[in-house]
Amino acid sequence: MSVDVQLIYANISKCLIVLFKGGIELTKGSKIMKFRESHDYYVDMAELFSIFSDPTRLKILHALLDGEKCVKKICEIVGLNQSTCSHQLKILKQHKVVKAIRDGKYIRYSISDDKIKKIIEIGEKYSVGSEE
């Protein structure tokens, strides 16, 4: 893992600790997160956030921020071969981070909902290279 990725991951982890310990309002009028007793809840949450720890998946998500795209277009934007891109999209789809819609012989991918976009915005806000 490169130093930049380690630093970004560390900052996101710090943000998550803040979220879990004290709660934080994610959007205007949103509920404040509460401590949960169930260990399984945190296992599921950790699995979700592990999806965002891969730079390739983050690039794909950024490519999808402005709307749905087919695999070929995502590959062009992100600079990946189709095999790698399809593999990462499969992982994102399995975790319900992206959704896929068949359009004839093509599959168009998009971010599953606005909450995923909000997670990316929070990550950008707390990443090392973010502008103040």
N, CA, C and O atoms as CSV, one atom per row, in Angstrom:
chain,resi,resn,atom,element,x,y,z
A,1,MET,N,N,0.855,-1.173,0.000
A,1,MET,CA,C,0.000,0.000,0.000
A,1,MET,C,C,0.902,1.237,0.000
A,1,MET,O,O,1.832,1.322,0.803
A,2,SER,N,N,0.640,2.183,-0.882
A,2,SER,CA,C,1.470,3.382,-0.968
A,2,SER,C,C,1.239,4.267,0.258
A,2,SER,O,O,0.246,4.126,0.972
A,3,VAL,N,N,2.181,5.178,0.478
A,3,VAL,CA,C,2.094,6.086,1.626
A,3,VAL,C,C,0.833,6.937,1.545
A,3,VAL,O,O,0.147,7.120,2.551
A,4,ASP,N,N,0.514,7.464,0.347
A,4,ASP,CA,C,-0.680,8.298,0.189
A,4,ASP,C,C,-1.938,7.528,0.557
A,4,ASP,O,O,-2.805,8.044,1.262
A,5,VAL,N,N,-2.035,6.294,0.079
A,5,VAL,CA,C,-3.217,5.481,0.382
A,5,VAL,C,C,-3.290,5.194,1.880
A,5,VAL,O,O,-4.375,5.220,2.461
A,6,GLN,N,N,-2.143,4.919,2.510
A,6,GLN,CA,C,-2.122,4.671,3.950
A,6,GLN,C,C,-2.601,5.904,4.714
A,6,GLN,O,O,-3.374,5.783,5.664
A,7,LEU,N,N,-2.148,7.082,4.306
A,7,LEU,CA,C,-2.542,8.309,4.983
A,7,LEU,C,C,-4.036,8.581,4.807
A,7,LEU,O,O,-4.714,8.972,5.756
A,8,ILE,N,N,-4.548,8.373,3.594
A,8,ILE,CA,C,-5.980,8.571,3.352
A,8,ILE,C,C,-6.776,7.590,4.180
A,8,ILE,O,O,-7.767,7.966,4.806
A,9,TYR,N,N,-6.351,6.317,4.193
A,9,TYR,CA,C,-7.049,5.299,4.974
A,9,TYR,C,C,-7.032,5.660,6.455
A,9,TYR,O,O,-8.042,5.502,7.141
A,10,ALA,N,N,-5.882,6.150,6.960
A,10,ALA,CA,C,-5.773,6.533,8.367
A,10,ALA,C,C,-6.719,7.686,8.687
A,10,ALA,O,O,-7.355,7.684,9.741
A,11,ASN,N,N,-6.822,8.671,7.793
A,11,ASN,CA,C,-7.723,9.797,8.029
A,11,ASN,C,C,-9.176,9.377,8.006
A,11,ASN,O,O,-9.968,9.846,8.822
A,12,ILE,N,N,-9.542,8.492,7.076
A,12,ILE,CA,C,-10.923,8.002,7.045
A,12,ILE,C,C,-11.206,7.210,8.313
A,12,ILE,O,O,-12.291,7.315,8.885
A,13,SER,N,N,-10.223,6.409,8.758
A,13,SER,CA,C,-10.411,5.645,9.989
A,13,SER,C,C,-10.630,6.573,11.183
A,13,SER,O,O,-11.480,6.301,12.030
A,14,LYS,N,N,-9.867,7.668,11.256
A,14,LYS,CA,C,-10.055,8.635,12.335
A,14,LYS,C,C,-11.458,9.226,12.293
A,14,LYS,O,O,-12.111,9.394,13.323
A,15,CYS,N,N,-11.903,9.535,11.093
A,15,CYS,CA,C,-13.254,10.078,10.918
A,15,CYS,C,C,-14.286,9.086,11.420
A,15,CYS,O,O,-15.246,9.470,12.087
A,16,LEU,N,N,-14.095,7.808,11.103
A,16,LEU,CA,C,-15.051,6.781,11.538
A,16,LEU,C,C,-15.056,6.647,13.054
A,16,LEU,O,O,-16.111,6.450,13.657
A,17,ILE,N,N,-13.880,6.753,13.675
A,17,ILE,CA,C,-13.824,6.684,15.135
A,17,ILE,C,C,-14.630,7.832,15.736
A,17,ILE,O,O,-15.368,7.635,16.701
A,18,VAL,N,N,-14.494,9.012,15.177
A,18,VAL,CA,C,-15.289,10.151,15.638
A,18,VAL,C,C,-16.772,9.846,15.475
A,18,VAL,O,O,-17.567,10.117,16.376
A,19,LEU,N,N,-17.142,9.289,14.342
A,19,LEU,CA,C,-18.544,8.964,14.103
A,19,LEU,C,C,-19.067,7.986,15.145
A,19,LEU,O,O,-20.166,8.169,15.669
A,20,PHE,N,N,-18.294,6.951,15.450
A,20,PHE,CA,C,-18.765,5.933,16.369
A,20,PHE,C,C,-18.731,6.393,17.823
A,20,PHE,O,O,-19.641,6.072,18.587
A,21,LYS,N,N,-17.710,7.133,18.218
A,21,LYS,CA,C,-17.579,7.512,19.621
A,21,LYS,C,C,-18.568,8.589,20.034
A,21,LYS,O,O,-19.284,8.427,21.023
A,22,GLY,N,N,-18.617,9.678,19.295
A,22,GLY,CA,C,-19.421,10.793,19.739
A,22,GLY,C,C,-20.647,11.055,18.904
A,22,GLY,O,O,-21.538,11.798,19.315
A,23,GLY,N,N,-20.699,10.461,17.753
A,23,GLY,CA,C,-21.799,10.756,16.842
A,23,GLY,C,C,-21.528,12.077,16.148
A,23,GLY,O,O,-20.865,12.956,16.698
A,24,ILE,N,N,-22.034,12.206,14.963
A,24,ILE,CA,C,-21.837,13.425,14.205
A,24,ILE,C,C,-23.000,13.568,13.245
A,24,ILE,O,O,-23.498,12.566,12.734
A,25,GLU,N,N,-23.443,14.782,12.989
A,25,GLU,CA,C,-24.514,14.987,12.020
A,25,GLU,C,C,-23.903,14.932,10.634
A,25,GLU,O,O,-23.002,15.707,10.311
A,26,LEU,N,N,-24.397,14.011,9.815
A,26,LEU,CA,C,-23.853,13.848,8.478
A,26,LEU,C,C,-24.497,14.814,7.494
A,26,LEU,O,O,-23.849,15.259,6.547
A,27,THR,N,N,-25.773,15.143,7.710
A,27,THR,CA,C,-26.468,16.104,6.871
A,27,THR,C,C,-27.361,16.932,7.778
A,27,THR,O,O,-27.612,16.555,8.922
A,28,LYS,N,N,-27.836,18.046,7.274
A,28,LYS,CA,C,-28.715,18.884,8.075
A,28,LYS,C,C,-29.948,18.092,8.502
A,28,LYS,O,O,-30.633,17.504,7.666
A,29,GLY,N,N,-30.225,18.078,9.792
A,29,GLY,CA,C,-31.407,17.410,10.300
A,29,GLY,C,C,-31.298,15.899,10.364
A,29,GLY,O,O,-32.289,15.227,10.651
A,30,SER,N,N,-30.094,15.336,10.100
A,30,SER,CA,C,-29.978,13.883,10.148
A,30,SER,C,C,-29.894,13.403,11.596
A,30,SER,O,O,-29.642,14.185,12.513
A,31,LYS,N,N,-30.108,12.117,11.779
A,31,LYS,CA,C,-29.998,11.523,13.108
A,31,LYS,C,C,-28.532,11.454,13.492
A,31,LYS,O,O,-27.666,11.291,12.633
A,32,ILE,N,N,-28.256,11.576,14.771
A,32,ILE,CA,C,-26.894,11.399,15.253
A,32,ILE,C,C,-26.694,9.910,15.491
A,32,ILE,O,O,-27.558,9.245,16.062
A,33,MET,N,N,-25.550,9.388,15.050
A,33,MET,CA,C,-25.292,7.955,15.198
A,33,MET,C,C,-25.194,7.591,16.672
A,33,MET,O,O,-24.605,8.329,17.462
A,34,LYS,N,N,-25.762,6.474,17.031
A,34,LYS,CA,C,-25.753,5.990,18.410
A,34,LYS,C,C,-24.890,4.743,18.509
A,34,LYS,O,O,-24.744,3.998,17.540
A,35,PHE,N,N,-24.317,4.519,19.696
A,35,PHE,CA,C,-23.538,3.314,19.942
A,35,PHE,C,C,-24.462,2.098,19.863
A,35,PHE,O,O,-25.582,2.132,20.372
A,36,ARG,N,N,-23.996,1.039,19.234
A,36,ARG,CA,C,-24.774,-0.195,19.098
A,36,ARG,C,C,-24.103,-1.301,19.904
A,36,ARG,O,O,-22.876,-1.389,19.938
A,37,GLU,N,N,-24.893,-2.130,20.543
A,37,GLU,CA,C,-24.368,-3.240,21.322
A,37,GLU,C,C,-23.932,-4.410,20.449
A,37,GLU,O,O,-23.005,-5.133,20.814
A,38,SER,N,N,-24.575,-4.611,19.315
A,38,SER,CA,C,-24.326,-5.774,18.460
A,38,SER,C,C,-22.971,-5.694,17.771
A,38,SER,O,O,-22.694,-4.751,17.031
A,39,HIS,N,N,-22.131,-6.690,18.021
A,39,HIS,CA,C,-20.825,-6.764,17.358
A,39,HIS,C,C,-21.011,-6.944,15.853
A,39,HIS,O,O,-20.244,-6.394,15.063
A,40,ASP,N,N,-22.018,-7.706,15.455
A,40,ASP,CA,C,-22.279,-7.948,14.029
A,40,ASP,C,C,-22.527,-6.640,13.273
A,40,ASP,O,O,-22.152,-6.504,12.108
A,41,TYR,N,N,-23.158,-5.691,13.946
A,41,TYR,CA,C,-23.395,-4.379,13.328
A,41,TYR,C,C,-22.064,-3.753,12.902
A,41,TYR,O,O,-21.943,-3.231,11.794
A,42,TYR,N,N,-21.073,-3.810,13.787
A,42,TYR,CA,C,-19.775,-3.205,13.504
A,42,TYR,C,C,-18.974,-4.017,12.488
A,42,TYR,O,O,-18.196,-3.451,11.720
A,43,VAL,N,N,-19.157,-5.327,12.479
A,43,VAL,CA,C,-18.513,-6.166,11.462
A,43,VAL,C,C,-19.048,-5.780,10.082
A,43,VAL,O,O,-18.281,-5.608,9.135
A,44,ASP,N,N,-20.371,-5.646,9.981
A,44,ASP,CA,C,-20.982,-5.238,8.713
A,44,ASP,C,C,-20.518,-3.854,8.297
A,44,ASP,O,O,-20.229,-3.622,7.123
A,45,MET,N,N,-20.446,-2.935,9.249
A,45,MET,CA,C,-20.007,-1.572,8.963
A,45,MET,C,C,-18.552,-1.567,8.492
A,45,MET,O,O,-18.213,-0.864,7.540
A,46,ALA,N,N,-17.692,-2.346,9.151
A,46,ALA,CA,C,-16.280,-2.419,8.758
A,46,ALA,C,C,-16.138,-2.986,7.352
A,46,ALA,O,O,-15.296,-2.531,6.577
A,47,GLU,N,N,-16.957,-3.975,7.023
A,47,GLU,CA,C,-16.914,-4.548,5.676
A,47,GLU,C,C,-17.313,-3.506,4.635
A,47,GLU,O,O,-16.691,-3.406,3.577
A,48,LEU,N,N,-18.351,-2.734,4.939
A,48,LEU,CA,C,-18.756,-1.679,4.015
A,48,LEU,C,C,-17.618,-0.684,3.804
A,48,LEU,O,O,-17.305,-0.333,2.666
A,49,PHE,N,N,-16.999,-0.229,4.888
A,49,PHE,CA,C,-15.948,0.775,4.749
A,49,PHE,C,C,-14.688,0.217,4.111
A,49,PHE,O,O,-13.902,0.974,3.542
A,50,SER,N,N,-14.477,-1.101,4.193
A,50,SER,CA,C,-13.318,-1.678,3.520
A,50,SER,C,C,-13.444,-1.532,2.006
A,50,SER,O,O,-12.437,-1.499,1.299
A,51,ILE,N,N,-14.665,-1.447,1.511
A,51,ILE,CA,C,-14.904,-1.239,0.083
A,51,ILE,C,C,-14.265,0.073,-0.363
A,51,ILE,O,O,-13.759,0.172,-1.481
A,52,PHE,N,N,-14.288,1.074,0.504
A,52,PHE,CA,C,-13.772,2.401,0.156
A,52,PHE,C,C,-12.265,2.531,0.378
A,52,PHE,O,O,-11.704,3.606,0.163
A,53,SER,N,N,-11.599,1.451,0.806
A,53,SER,CA,C,-10.161,1.531,1.071
A,53,SER,C,C,-9.317,1.166,-0.150
A,53,SER,O,O,-8.089,1.214,-0.087
A,54,ASP,N,N,-9.956,0.806,-1.246
A,54,ASP,CA,C,-9.230,0.439,-2.455
A,54,ASP,C,C,-9.219,1.617,-3.433
A,54,ASP,O,O,-10.284,2.080,-3.844
A,55,PRO,N,N,-8.035,2.109,-3.813
A,55,PRO,CA,C,-7.960,3.272,-4.706
A,55,PRO,C,C,-8.649,3.053,-6.055
A,55,PRO,O,O,-9.240,3.984,-6.603
A,56,THR,N,N,-8.580,1.844,-6.589
A,56,THR,CA,C,-9.221,1.569,-7.880
A,56,THR,C,C,-10.731,1.711,-7.765
A,56,THR,O,O,-11.368,2.299,-8.639
A,57,ARG,N,N,-11.307,1.176,-6.693
A,57,ARG,CA,C,-12.756,1.304,-6.503
A,57,ARG,C,C,-13.144,2.761,-6.292
A,57,ARG,O,O,-14.191,3.196,-6.772
A,58,LEU,N,N,-12.319,3.515,-5.583
A,58,LEU,CA,C,-12.611,4.940,-5.387
A,58,LEU,C,C,-12.583,5.695,-6.718
A,58,LEU,O,O,-13.413,6.574,-6.948
A,59,LYS,N,N,-11.637,5.357,-7.590
A,59,LYS,CA,C,-11.590,5.992,-8.917
A,59,LYS,C,C,-12.869,5.695,-9.698
A,59,LYS,O,O,-13.438,6.577,-10.341
A,60,ILE,N,N,-13.310,4.440,-9.631
A,60,ILE,CA,C,-14.535,4.056,-10.329
A,60,ILE,C,C,-15.724,4.829,-9.768
A,60,ILE,O,O,-16.551,5.331,-10.528
A,61,LEU,N,N,-15.814,4.926,-8.455
A,61,LEU,CA,C,-16.916,5.671,-7.837
A,61,LEU,C,C,-16.880,7.137,-8.250
A,61,LEU,O,O,-17.925,7.733,-8.511
A,62,HIS,N,N,-15.702,7.716,-8.311
A,62,HIS,CA,C,-15.590,9.112,-8.757
A,62,HIS,C,C,-16.065,9.260,-10.201
A,62,HIS,O,O,-16.708,10.250,-10.551
A,63,ALA,N,N,-15.748,8.276,-11.032
A,63,ALA,CA,C,-16.194,8.322,-12.430
A,63,ALA,C,C,-17.715,8.264,-12.524
A,63,ALA,O,O,-18.302,8.777,-13.477
A,64,LEU,N,N,-18.351,7.642,-11.541
A,64,LEU,CA,C,-19.811,7.492,-11.553
A,64,LEU,C,C,-20.557,8.612,-10.827
A,64,LEU,O,O,-21.788,8.638,-10.839
A,65,LEU,N,N,-19.840,9.522,-10.207
A,65,LEU,CA,C,-20.495,10.589,-9.441
A,65,LEU,C,C,-21.433,11.438,-10.289
A,65,LEU,O,O,-22.450,11.922,-9.793
A,66,ASP,N,N,-21.100,11.623,-11.558
A,66,ASP,CA,C,-21.943,12.488,-12.388
A,66,ASP,C,C,-22.955,11.718,-13.236
A,66,ASP,O,O,-23.550,12.281,-14.154
A,67,GLY,N,N,-23.151,10.433,-12.932
A,67,GLY,CA,C,-24.187,9.681,-13.631
A,67,GLY,C,C,-23.736,8.308,-14.095
A,67,GLY,O,O,-22.562,7.949,-13.996
A,68,GLU,N,N,-24.698,7.549,-14.605
A,68,GLU,CA,C,-24.429,6.168,-15.000
A,68,GLU,C,C,-23.556,6.093,-16.244
A,68,GLU,O,O,-23.568,6.975,-17.102
A,69,LYS,N,N,-22.787,4.987,-16.307
A,69,LYS,CA,C,-21.876,4.778,-17.430
A,69,LYS,C,C,-21.730,3.280,-17.684
A,69,LYS,O,O,-21.925,2.460,-16.786
A,70,CYS,N,N,-21.385,2.940,-18.923
A,70,CYS,CA,C,-21.087,1.550,-19.255
A,70,CYS,C,C,-19.629,1.263,-18.877
A,70,CYS,O,O,-18.846,2.181,-18.636
A,71,VAL,N,N,-19.284,-0.016,-18.831
A,71,VAL,CA,C,-17.937,-0.427,-18.430
A,71,VAL,C,C,-16.878,0.204,-19.326
A,71,VAL,O,O,-15.846,0.662,-18.839
A,72,LYS,N,N,-17.126,0.229,-20.623
A,72,LYS,CA,C,-16.140,0.787,-21.557
A,72,LYS,C,C,-15.818,2.239,-21.211
A,72,LYS,O,O,-14.650,2.628,-21.193
A,73,LYS,N,N,-16.846,3.037,-20.936
A,73,LYS,CA,C,-16.646,4.454,-20.605
A,73,LYS,C,C,-15.908,4.593,-19.264
A,73,LYS,O,O,-15.025,5.440,-19.125
A,74,ILE,N,N,-16.273,3.761,-18.282
A,74,ILE,CA,C,-15.587,3.800,-16.980
A,74,ILE,C,C,-14.109,3.476,-17.174
A,74,ILE,O,O,-13.247,4.137,-16.594
A,75,CYS,N,N,-13.812,2.455,-17.993
A,75,CYS,CA,C,-12.416,2.074,-18.264
A,75,CYS,C,C,-11.632,3.227,-18.873
A,75,CYS,O,O,-10.483,3.469,-18.505
A,76,GLU,N,N,-12.257,3.936,-19.805
A,76,GLU,CA,C,-11.600,5.078,-20.453
A,76,GLU,C,C,-11.289,6.175,-19.441
A,76,GLU,O,O,-10.187,6.723,-19.431
A,77,ILE,N,N,-12.253,6.488,-18.598
A,77,ILE,CA,C,-12.089,7.567,-17.619
A,77,ILE,C,C,-11.024,7.217,-16.592
A,77,ILE,O,O,-10.168,8.040,-16.266
A,78,VAL,N,N,-11.081,5.996,-16.087
A,78,VAL,CA,C,-10.229,5.587,-14.970
A,78,VAL,C,C,-8.877,5.052,-15.435
A,78,VAL,O,O,-7.918,5.033,-14.663
A,79,GLY,N,N,-8.795,4.621,-16.683
A,79,GLY,CA,C,-7.532,4.106,-17.205
A,79,GLY,C,C,-7.266,2.662,-16.808
A,79,GLY,O,O,-6.129,2.294,-16.512
A,80,LEU,N,N,-8.317,1.843,-16.803
A,80,LEU,CA,C,-8.186,0.431,-16.449
A,80,LEU,C,C,-8.517,-0.441,-17.643
A,80,LEU,O,O,-9.209,-0.014,-18.567
A,81,ASN,N,N,-8.009,-1.687,-17.614
A,81,ASN,CA,C,-8.460,-2.631,-18.627
A,81,ASN,C,C,-9.837,-3.144,-18.204
A,81,ASN,O,O,-10.224,-3.027,-17.041
A,82,GLN,N,N,-10.563,-3.707,-19.153
A,82,GLN,CA,C,-11.947,-4.095,-18.886
A,82,GLN,C,C,-12.056,-5.187,-17.829
A,82,GLN,O,O,-13.004,-5.187,-17.043
A,83,SER,N,N,-11.119,-6.102,-17.796
A,83,SER,CA,C,-11.157,-7.198,-16.823
A,83,SER,C,C,-11.060,-6.668,-15.382
A,83,SER,O,O,-11.846,-7.050,-14.515
A,84,THR,N,N,-10.096,-5.792,-15.149
A,84,THR,CA,C,-9.916,-5.204,-13.815
A,84,THR,C,C,-11.131,-4.379,-13.422
A,84,THR,O,O,-11.634,-4.486,-12.303
A,85,CYS,N,N,-11.591,-3.567,-14.340
A,85,CYS,CA,C,-12.742,-2.706,-14.070
A,85,CYS,C,C,-13.980,-3.549,-13.753
A,85,CYS,O,O,-14.694,-3.255,-12.794
A,86,SER,N,N,-14.237,-4.574,-14.533
A,86,SER,CA,C,-15.401,-5.430,-14.307
A,86,SER,C,C,-15.314,-6.143,-12.963
A,86,SER,O,O,-16.319,-6.298,-12.269
A,87,HIS,N,N,-14.109,-6.577,-12.600
A,87,HIS,CA,C,-13.916,-7.239,-11.298
A,87,HIS,C,C,-14.266,-6.287,-10.145
A,87,HIS,O,O,-14.969,-6.665,-9.207
A,88,GLN,N,N,-13.771,-5.063,-10.230
A,88,GLN,CA,C,-14.044,-4.089,-9.164
A,88,GLN,C,C,-15.522,-3.696,-9.140
A,88,GLN,O,O,-16.093,-3.512,-8.065
A,89,LEU,N,N,-16.136,-3.568,-10.296
A,89,LEU,CA,C,-17.570,-3.255,-10.347
A,89,LEU,C,C,-18.395,-4.381,-9.733
A,89,LEU,O,O,-19.410,-4.129,-9.084
A,90,LYS,N,N,-17.963,-5.618,-9.938
A,90,LYS,CA,C,-18.656,-6.767,-9.340
A,90,LYS,C,C,-18.621,-6.663,-7.811
A,90,LYS,O,O,-19.631,-6.898,-7.147
A,91,ILE,N,N,-17.470,-6.313,-7.263
A,91,ILE,CA,C,-17.345,-6.157,-5.807
A,91,ILE,C,C,-18.251,-5.022,-5.319
A,91,ILE,O,O,-18.960,-5.174,-4.324
A,92,LEU,N,N,-18.226,-3.896,-6.017
A,92,LEU,CA,C,-19.064,-2.755,-5.634
A,92,LEU,C,C,-20.547,-3.115,-5.720
A,92,LEU,O,O,-21.342,-2.691,-4.881
A,93,LYS,N,N,-20.909,-3.888,-6.721
A,93,LYS,CA,C,-22.309,-4.303,-6.881
A,93,LYS,C,C,-22.719,-5.283,-5.776
A,93,LYS,O,O,-23.819,-5.176,-5.234
A,94,GLN,N,N,-21.854,-6.221,-5.445
A,94,GLN,CA,C,-22.155,-7.196,-4.387
A,94,GLN,C,C,-22.426,-6.508,-3.050
A,94,GLN,O,O,-23.232,-6.987,-2.252
A,95,HIS,N,N,-21.757,-5.398,-2.813
A,95,HIS,CA,C,-21.924,-4.660,-1.559
A,95,HIS,C,C,-22.965,-3.545,-1.683
A,95,HIS,O,O,-23.113,-2.719,-0.783
A,96,LYS,N,N,-23.679,-3.533,-2.805
A,96,LYS,CA,C,-24.773,-2.593,-3.050
A,96,LYS,C,C,-24.321,-1.134,-3.041
A,96,LYS,O,O,-25.087,-0.238,-2.687
A,97,VAL,N,N,-23.069,-0.911,-3.435
A,97,VAL,CA,C,-22.542,0.448,-3.547
A,97,VAL,C,C,-22.886,1.012,-4.920
A,97,VAL,O,O,-23.131,2.210,-5.065
A,98,VAL,N,N,-22.902,0.136,-5.929
A,98,VAL,CA,C,-23.358,0.525,-7.259
A,98,VAL,C,C,-24.497,-0.403,-7.677
A,98,VAL,O,O,-24.658,-1.506,-7.155
A,99,LYS,N,N,-25.270,0.080,-8.628
A,99,LYS,CA,C,-26.315,-0.759,-9.209
A,99,LYS,C,C,-26.060,-0.870,-10.700
A,99,LYS,O,O,-25.443,0.000,-11.315
A,100,ALA,N,N,-26.552,-1.962,-11.264
A,100,ALA,CA,C,-26.343,-2.227,-12.686
A,100,ALA,C,C,-27.696,-2.371,-13.372
A,100,ALA,O,O,-28.602,-3.032,-12.865
A,101,ILE,N,N,-27.809,-1.740,-14.529
A,101,ILE,CA,C,-29.035,-1.817,-15.317
A,101,ILE,C,C,-28.652,-2.271,-16.719
A,101,ILE,O,O,-27.806,-1.660,-17.372
A,102,ARG,N,N,-29.285,-3.352,-17.173
A,102,ARG,CA,C,-29.017,-3.853,-18.524
A,102,ARG,C,C,-29.691,-2.940,-19.541
A,102,ARG,O,O,-30.867,-2.599,-19.417
A,103,ASP,N,N,-28.911,-2.555,-20.548
A,103,ASP,CA,C,-29.394,-1.695,-21.631
A,103,ASP,C,C,-29.015,-2.381,-22.942
A,103,ASP,O,O,-27.973,-2.092,-23.531
A,104,GLY,N,N,-29.884,-3.300,-23.392
A,104,GLY,CA,C,-29.561,-4.098,-24.568
A,104,GLY,C,C,-28.421,-5.036,-24.253
A,104,GLY,O,O,-28.516,-5.832,-23.319
A,105,LYS,N,N,-27.333,-4.957,-25.022
A,105,LYS,CA,C,-26.191,-5.831,-24.749
A,105,LYS,C,C,-25.198,-5.196,-23.764
A,105,LYS,O,O,-24.194,-5.817,-23.413
A,106,TYR,N,N,-25.470,-3.988,-23.328
A,106,TYR,CA,C,-24.585,-3.289,-22.403
A,106,TYR,C,C,-25.182,-3.265,-20.992
A,106,TYR,O,O,-26.393,-3.375,-20.806
A,107,ILE,N,N,-24.294,-3.118,-20.012
A,107,ILE,CA,C,-24.727,-2.919,-18.632
A,107,ILE,C,C,-24.243,-1.552,-18.216
A,107,ILE,O,O,-23.063,-1.228,-18.352
A,108,ARG,N,N,-25.164,-0.749,-17.706
A,108,ARG,CA,C,-24.829,0.604,-17.258
A,108,ARG,C,C,-24.782,0.602,-15.733
A,108,ARG,O,O,-25.690,0.093,-15.076
A,109,TYR,N,N,-23.727,1.170,-15.184
A,109,TYR,CA,C,-23.531,1.208,-13.737
A,109,TYR,C,C,-23.753,2.626,-13.213
A,109,TYR,O,O,-23.459,3.613,-13.888
A,110,SER,N,N,-24.277,2.695,-11.999
A,110,SER,CA,C,-24.437,3.981,-11.325
A,110,SER,C,C,-24.297,3.766,-9.823
A,110,SER,O,O,-24.420,2.646,-9.329
A,111,ILE,N,N,-24.040,4.847,-9.111
A,111,ILE,CA,C,-23.965,4.777,-7.654
A,111,ILE,C,C,-25.362,4.482,-7.133
A,111,ILE,O,O,-26.342,5.060,-7.602
A,112,SER,N,N,-25.449,3.576,-6.158
A,112,SER,CA,C,-26.751,3.056,-5.719
A,112,SER,C,C,-27.665,4.100,-5.090
A,112,SER,O,O,-28.875,4.066,-5.315
A,113,ASP,N,N,-27.115,5.028,-4.306
A,113,ASP,CA,C,-27.954,6.095,-3.757
A,113,ASP,C,C,-27.106,7.264,-3.269
A,113,ASP,O,O,-25.878,7.191,-3.250
A,114,ASP,N,N,-27.770,8.325,-2.881
A,114,ASP,CA,C,-27.072,9.555,-2.473
A,114,ASP,C,C,-26.239,9.382,-1.208
A,114,ASP,O,O,-25.306,10.152,-0.981
A,115,LYS,N,N,-26.553,8.400,-0.388
A,115,LYS,CA,C,-25.762,8.177,0.833
A,115,LYS,C,C,-24.339,7.750,0.489
A,115,LYS,O,O,-23.392,8.118,1.184
A,116,ILE,N,N,-24.189,6.985,-0.567
A,116,ILE,CA,C,-22.855,6.584,-1.018
A,116,ILE,C,C,-22.079,7.816,-1.476
A,116,ILE,O,O,-20.891,7.949,-1.181
A,117,LYS,N,N,-22.741,8.710,-2.192
A,117,LYS,CA,C,-22.102,9.953,-2.613
A,117,LYS,C,C,-21.660,10.762,-1.395
A,117,LYS,O,O,-20.588,11.368,-1.406
A,118,LYS,N,N,-22.473,10.772,-0.360
A,118,LYS,CA,C,-22.145,11.513,0.866
A,118,LYS,C,C,-20.906,10.925,1.541
A,118,LYS,O,O,-20.067,11.666,2.054
A,119,ILE,N,N,-20.787,9.586,1.541
A,119,ILE,CA,C,-19.605,8.943,2.115
A,119,ILE,C,C,-18.354,9.398,1.365
A,119,ILE,O,O,-17.324,9.676,1.979
A,120,ILE,N,N,-18.446,9.472,0.047
A,120,ILE,CA,C,-17.305,9.914,-0.763
A,120,ILE,C,C,-16.968,11.373,-0.447
A,120,ILE,O,O,-15.794,11.724,-0.328
A,121,GLU,N,N,-17.978,12.215,-0.312
A,121,GLU,CA,C,-17.753,13.621,0.030
A,121,GLU,C,C,-17.058,13.752,1.386
A,121,GLU,O,O,-16.153,14.571,1.543
A,122,ILE,N,N,-17.474,12.955,2.357
A,122,ILE,CA,C,-16.845,12.994,3.687
A,122,ILE,C,C,-15.396,12.533,3.580
A,122,ILE,O,O,-14.505,13.123,4.192
A,123,GLY,N,N,-15.161,11.467,2.795
A,123,GLY,CA,C,-13.791,10.990,2.589
A,123,GLY,C,C,-12.912,12.053,1.971
A,123,GLY,O,O,-11.759,12.220,2.368
A,124,GLU,N,N,-13.454,12.780,0.991
A,124,GLU,CA,C,-12.691,13.859,0.359
A,124,GLU,C,C,-12.383,14.965,1.356
A,124,GLU,O,O,-11.285,15.523,1.360
A,125,LYS,N,N,-13.352,15.274,2.193
A,125,LYS,CA,C,-13.161,16.341,3.181
A,125,LYS,C,C,-12.038,16.022,4.151
A,125,LYS,O,O,-11.301,16.914,4.572
A,126,TYR,N,N,-11.906,14.744,4.509
A,126,TYR,CA,C,-10.908,14.342,5.506
A,126,TYR,C,C,-9.650,13.733,4.926
A,126,TYR,O,O,-8.780,13.299,5.680
A,127,SER,N,N,-9.524,13.686,3.590
A,127,SER,CA,C,-8.328,13.082,3.012
A,127,SER,C,C,-7.151,14.047,3.101
A,127,SER,O,O,-7.328,15.259,3.223
A,128,VAL,N,N,-5.971,13.493,3.038
A,128,VAL,CA,C,-4.730,14.260,3.199
A,128,VAL,C,C,-4.608,15.354,2.153
A,128,VAL,O,O,-4.226,16.479,2.476
A,129,GLY,N,N,-4.925,15.041,0.907
A,129,GLY,CA,C,-4.745,16.003,-0.181
A,129,GLY,C,C,-5.898,16.951,-0.384
A,129,GLY,O,O,-5.919,17.678,-1.377
A,130,SER,N,N,-6.869,16.972,0.528
A,130,SER,CA,C,-8.029,17.835,0.324
A,130,SER,C,C,-7.681,19.296,0.540
A,130,SER,O,O,-6.785,19.632,1.314
A,131,GLU,N,N,-8.401,20.148,-0.155
A,131,GLU,CA,C,-8.183,21.586,-0.005
A,131,GLU,C,C,-8.956,22.071,1.205
A,131,GLU,O,O,-10.082,21.638,1.450
A,132,GLU,N,N,-8.356,22.956,1.946
A,132,GLU,CA,C,-8.992,23.489,3.158
A,132,GLU,C,C,-9.995,24.550,2.797
A,132,GLU,O,O,-10.635,25.120,3.681
